[in-house]
Amino acid sequence: MTLPTEVIEAKRDGSSLPVDVLRDFLAAYGSGEVADYQMAAFLMAVYFRGLDDGELRTLTRAILASGVQLDWTDGPAVVDKHSTGGVGDTVSLVLAPLLAEAGFRVPMISGRGLGHTGGTLDKLESIPGFRTDLDLDELRSAVRDLGCGLAGQTDDLAPLDGRLYALRDVTGTVPSVPLIASSIISKKAAEGLDALVLDVKVGRGGFMETMEEARRLARTLVELGTELGLRCRALLTDMRSPLGPAVGNALEAREAIRCLRGGVRSDLVDVTLALGGELAAAADPSTSAAAARDELEELLDSGAAAGRMARIVERQGGDPRVMDEPDRLPSAPVRRAVTAEDSGTVSGIDAREVGLAAVELGAGRRTMGEEVDPAVGFRIHVRPGDRVEPGDELAEVHARSEEDATRAETRFFNALSLGEGGAVEGREGRVLERVPVD
């Protein structure tokens, strides 16, 4: 076998790795012959040098082959969505039960927070008792009985990705197109899906800050997924400012409950329905994304998806009463109103800065394995384009201490841009582009 240092040096210097060399290196990492620090060095080399098409496919197939692949019996379409990571992005907690209520099967395998972005598993686990550590038999059973199971990666399903994912989070190697693409598509292919919709975030709060980067990632994801037999579509969505008004695990769970009860009109709901429409159309080419979106909107407004989520919560060990009594979710001991000091129009809210502030409060991780605080975060009361006057409440900080609240308040002010006239971010709508283009 080629020495690990030779593999790292070759990629560091921009060489393409032969299929067998890269495959052996990845297998050696899986067996413990390659150490975490060596894999971290390799990931950094990939971050700077990238992977060619052959290397990308080798990495994706190696991750997929590292575990079992789910195989579903005949029945309704098996579907899922994936976001490349955002701030205030609570879509999964709304879309998964909504799709199940619409008759799809949704084996949603999600991850934890990555860098400054939130993680679906952390949000779900803010619900008292909720288990995301389902084994594959439990996941199959939940999908069979309720149409949906919400779980994390197991040692059986793409275990290699689980290890790489954790390393990327703490080594600054998250925003890499090949690493993102191989991680996402390998996991989703392992789920045995019929169709997949991808939410590729664009802007400071995502990992792709420009449209060019986002298009490249979206095309890579769609092409890679299609090659593995998935019917894929992707939407590029605006992540310059937080998607929803809540940032933080229990706060986002509370917002998801509000949306599932129906009647909410917000950017979060708009993106959820747009993704759901694309996914339904990918699963059933005889329908259009627009028609499917309208049907999902009607279903969401009925409140039926909230009942579905209550059953999912109960099935996975959580307290279903949170759906009617969201105050059962964890709450922080300190709540601090952030009020405007000047008048003006909100021209932007830097999603990345808000996400980092939430991490500093304890809502995210700074080191591998660190516990998160489910109660802390922000509730944001303004959007780009809103007019504010001195004393108006801009946001509410939920913190563990007064000192934490003070730091978070300062960071929120740093994230907020006020102006008189001029450009306003995000008012043209969150959905920017579709891949592939019709």
TAURLIN-V457495 format. One record per pair of residues at least 6 apart in sequence whose C-alpha atoms are under 7 Angstrom apart, sorted by the first residue. I is the first residue (numbers start at 0). J is the second residue. D is the distance in whole Angstrom. If there is no record, write none. Layout:
# TAURLIN-V457495
I/J/D + I/J/D
This chain:
# TAURLIN-V457495
1/20/7 + 3/24/7 + 3/33/7 + 7/40/7 + 7/41/5 + 10/44/6 + 10/45/7 + 10/48/7 + 11/44/5 + 11/48/7 + 13/48/6 + 15/51/7 + 16/54/7 + 18/54/7 + 18/57/6 + 22/57/7 + 22/61/7 + 27/33/6 + 28/34/7 + 29/159/6 + 39/166/7 + 39/170/7 + 42/172/7 + 43/172/6 + 46/172/6 + 46/175/5 + 49/177/7 + 50/177/6 + 55/177/6 + 55/181/7 + 58/181/7 + 59/181/5 + 59/185/5 + 60/185/7 + 62/157/6 + 62/159/5 + 62/160/6 + 62/185/6 + 63/157/5 + 63/185/5 + 63/186/7 + 63/189/6 + 65/157/6 + 65/158/6 + 65/159/6 + 66/155/5 + 66/156/5 + 66/157/5 + 66/158/6 + 67/155/6 + 67/156/5 + 67/189/7 + 68/156/7 + 68/189/4 + 68/190/6 + 68/191/6 + 69/189/6 + 69/190/5 + 69/191/5 + 70/191/6 + 71/191/7 + 75/102/7 + 75/103/6 + 75/104/6 + 76/103/6 + 76/104/6 + 76/193/6 + 76/282/6 + 77/103/6 + 77/104/5 + 77/105/6 + 77/192/5 + 77/193/5 + 77/194/7 + 78/103/7 + 78/104/6 + 78/105/5 + 78/192/5 + 78/193/6 + 78/194/5 + 78/195/6 + 79/105/6 + 79/106/7 + 79/107/6 + 79/194/7 + 79/195/5 + 79/196/7 + 80/195/6 + 80/196/5 + 80/197/6 + 81/196/7 + 81/197/5 + 81/198/6 + 82/197/6 + 82/198/4 + 82/199/6 + 83/198/6 + 83/199/5 + 83/200/6 + 84/116/6 + 84/200/7 + 84/205/6 + 85/116/5 + 85/117/7 + 85/200/7 + 85/204/6 + 85/205/5 + 85/238/7 + 86/116/5 + 86/117/6 + 86/204/6 + 86/241/5 + 86/242/6 + 86/246/7 + 86/350/6 + 86/354/6 + 87/241/5 + 87/242/5 + 87/243/5 + 87/244/7 + 87/245/6 + 87/246/5 + 88/242/6 + 88/243/6 + 89/251/6 + 89/255/6 + 90/267/7 + 90/271/5 + 91/119/7 + 92/255/6 + 93/255/6 + 93/258/7 + 93/259/6 + 94/271/6 + 94/275/7 + 95/105/7 + 95/147/7 + 96/147/7 + 96/304/6 + 96/307/6 + 96/308/5 + 97/299/7 + 97/304/5 + 99/105/6 + 99/146/5 + 99/147/6 + 100/304/6 + 100/307/6 + 103/146/6 + 104/142/6 + 104/146/5 + 104/147/6 + 105/142/7 + 105/146/6 + 105/147/5 + 105/148/7 + 106/138/7 + 106/142/6 + 106/147/6 + 106/148/5 + 106/149/7 + 106/190/7 + 107/148/6 + 107/149/5 + 107/150/6 + 108/149/6 + 108/150/5 + 108/151/5 + 108/152/6 + 109/119/6 + 109/120/6 + 109/150/6 + 109/151/5 + 110/118/6 + 110/119/6 + 110/120/6 + 110/151/6 + 111/118/4 + 111/119/6 + 111/120/5 + 111/121/6 + 112/118/4 + 112/121/7 + 112/363/6 + 113/168/5 + 114/168/6 + 115/351/7 + 115/354/5 + 115/355/5 + 115/358/6 + 116/354/6 + 117/363/7 + 120/131/7 + 120/151/7 + 121/248/6 + 122/248/4 + 122/249/6 + 122/251/7 + 122/252/6 + 123/129/7 + 123/252/7 + 124/130/7 + 125/248/6 + 125/249/5 + 125/328/7 + 125/329/7 + 125/373/5 + 126/317/6 + 126/328/6 + 127/317/6 + 127/318/6 + 127/328/7 + 128/316/5 + 128/317/4 + 128/318/6 + 129/312/6 + 129/315/6 + 129/316/5 + 129/317/4 + 130/315/5 + 130/316/6 + 130/317/7 + 131/149/6 + 131/150/4 + 131/151/6 + 132/150/6 + 132/151/6 + 133/150/6 + 134/153/7 + 138/148/5 + 141/147/6 + 141/148/5 + 142/148/5 + 145/311/7 + 152/161/7 + 156/189/7 + 157/186/6 + 157/189/7 + 160/182/6 + 165/367/6 + 167/173/5 + 169/365/7 + 169/366/6 + 169/367/6 + 174/206/5 + 174/207/7 + 176/216/6 + 180/219/7 + 180/220/5 + 184/220/7 + 184/224/6 + 188/227/7 + 192/229/7 + 193/229/6 + 193/230/6 + 193/282/7 + 194/229/5 + 194/230/5 + 194/231/6 + 194/278/7 + 194/281/6 + 194/282/5 + 195/229/7 + 195/230/6 + 195/231/5 + 195/232/7 + 195/278/6 + 196/231/6 + 196/232/5 + 196/233/6 + 196/274/7 + 196/277/7 + 196/278/5 + 197/232/6 + 197/233/4 + 197/234/6 + 198/233/6 + 198/234/5 + 198/235/6 + 198/236/7 + 199/213/6 + 199/217/6 + 199/233/7 + 199/234/6 + 199/235/5 + 199/236/6 + 200/207/7 + 200/235/6 + 200/236/5 + 200/237/6 + 200/238/6 + 201/207/5 + 201/208/5 + 201/209/6 + 201/210/6 + 201/213/6 + 201/235/7 + 201/236/6 + 201/237/5 + 201/238/5 + 202/208/4 + 202/209/6 + 202/237/6 + 202/238/5 + 202/239/5 + 203/238/7 + 203/239/5 + 203/349/7 + 203/350/6 + 203/351/5 + 204/238/5 + 204/239/6 + 204/240/7 + 204/350/4 + 204/351/4 + 205/238/6 + 207/213/5 + 213/235/7 + 217/233/6 + 217/434/7 + 218/434/7 + 221/231/5 + 221/232/6 + 221/233/7 + 224/231/6 + 225/231/6 + 230/281/6 + 231/281/7 + 232/277/7 + 232/434/6 + 232/435/7 + 233/433/6 + 233/434/5 + 234/430/7 + 234/432/6 + 234/433/5 + 234/434/6 + 235/430/6 + 235/431/5 + 235/432/5 + 235/433/6 + 236/429/5 + 236/430/5 + 236/431/5 + 237/425/7 + 237/429/5 + 237/430/6 + 237/431/7 + 238/350/7 + 239/349/6 + 239/350/6 + 240/347/7 + 240/348/5 + 240/349/5 + 240/350/4 + 241/350/5 + 242/266/6 + 242/267/6 + 243/266/7 + 243/267/5 + 244/378/6 + 244/379/5 + 244/380/7 + 245/251/5 + 245/254/7 + 245/377/6 + 245/378/5 + 245/379/6 + 246/376/5 + 246/377/5 + 246/378/6 + 247/357/7 + 247/362/6 + 247/375/6 + 247/376/4 + 247/377/6 + 248/362/7 + 248/373/5 + 248/374/7 + 249/328/6 + 249/329/6 + 249/373/5 + 249/374/5 + 253/325/6 + 256/305/7 + 256/322/6 + 259/299/6 + 259/302/6 + 259/304/6 + 259/305/5 + 260/302/4 + 260/305/6 + 261/299/5 + 261/300/4 + 261/301/6 + 261/302/5 + 262/300/5 + 266/429/7 + 270/429/7 + 270/430/7 + 272/292/6 + 272/295/7 + 272/296/7 + 273/292/6 + 275/292/6 + 276/288/4 + 276/289/6 + 276/291/5 + 276/292/4 + 277/288/5 + 279/288/7 + 279/291/6 + 280/286/5 + 280/287/5 + 280/288/5 + 280/291/7 + 305/322/7 + 309/319/5 + 309/322/6 + 310/319/7 + 312/318/7 + 312/319/6 + 313/319/5 + 321/327/6 + 321/328/7 + 329/373/7 + 329/374/5 + 330/374/5 + 331/374/5 + 331/375/6 + 331/397/6 + 331/398/6 + 331/399/6 + 332/398/7 + 332/399/6 + 333/397/6 + 333/398/5 + 333/399/6 + 333/400/6 + 333/401/7 + 334/395/6 + 334/396/5 + 334/397/5 + 334/398/6 + 335/395/5 + 335/396/5 + 335/397/7 + 335/404/6 + 336/392/6 + 336/394/6 + 336/395/4 + 336/396/6 + 337/392/6 + 337/393/6 + 337/394/5 + 337/395/6 + 337/408/6 + 338/390/5 + 338/391/5 + 338/392/4 + 338/393/5 + 339/388/6 + 339/389/5 + 339/390/5 + 339/391/5 + 339/392/6 + 339/393/6 + 340/389/5 + 340/390/6 + 341/388/6 + 341/389/5 + 342/387/5 + 342/388/4 + 342/389/6 + 343/386/6 + 343/387/6 + 343/388/7 + 343/417/5 + 343/418/5 + 343/419/6 + 344/384/6 + 344/385/6 + 344/386/4 + 344/387/6 + 344/417/5 + 344/418/5 + 344/419/6 + 345/382/7 + 345/383/5 + 345/384/5 + 345/385/5 + 345/386/6 + 345/416/6 + 345/417/5 + 345/418/7 + 346/383/5 + 346/384/6 + 346/416/5 + 346/417/6 + 346/418/6 + 346/422/7 + 346/423/4 + 346/424/6 + 347/383/5 + 347/415/6 + 347/416/5 + 347/423/7 + 347/424/6 + 348/383/7 + 348/414/5 + 348/415/5 + 348/416/6 + 349/414/5 + 349/415/6 + 352/410/7 + 352/414/6 + 353/411/6 + 353/414/6 + 356/407/6 + 356/410/6 + 357/363/7 + 357/376/5 + 358/364/6 + 360/375/6 + 360/376/7 + 360/398/6 + 360/403/6 + 361/371/6 + 361/372/5 + 361/375/7 + 362/371/5 + 362/372/5 + 362/373/6 + 362/375/6 + 362/376/6 + 363/371/6 + 364/371/7 + 375/397/5 + 375/398/5 + 375/399/7 + 376/396/6 + 376/397/5 + 376/398/7 + 377/394/7 + 377/395/6 + 377/396/5 + 377/397/6 + 378/394/6 + 378/395/5 + 378/396/7 + 379/393/6 + 379/394/4 + 379/395/6 + 380/392/7 + 380/393/5 + 380/394/5 + 381/393/6 + 383/423/6 + 383/424/6 + 383/425/7 + 384/423/6 + 396/404/6 + 396/407/7 + 396/408/7 + 398/404/5
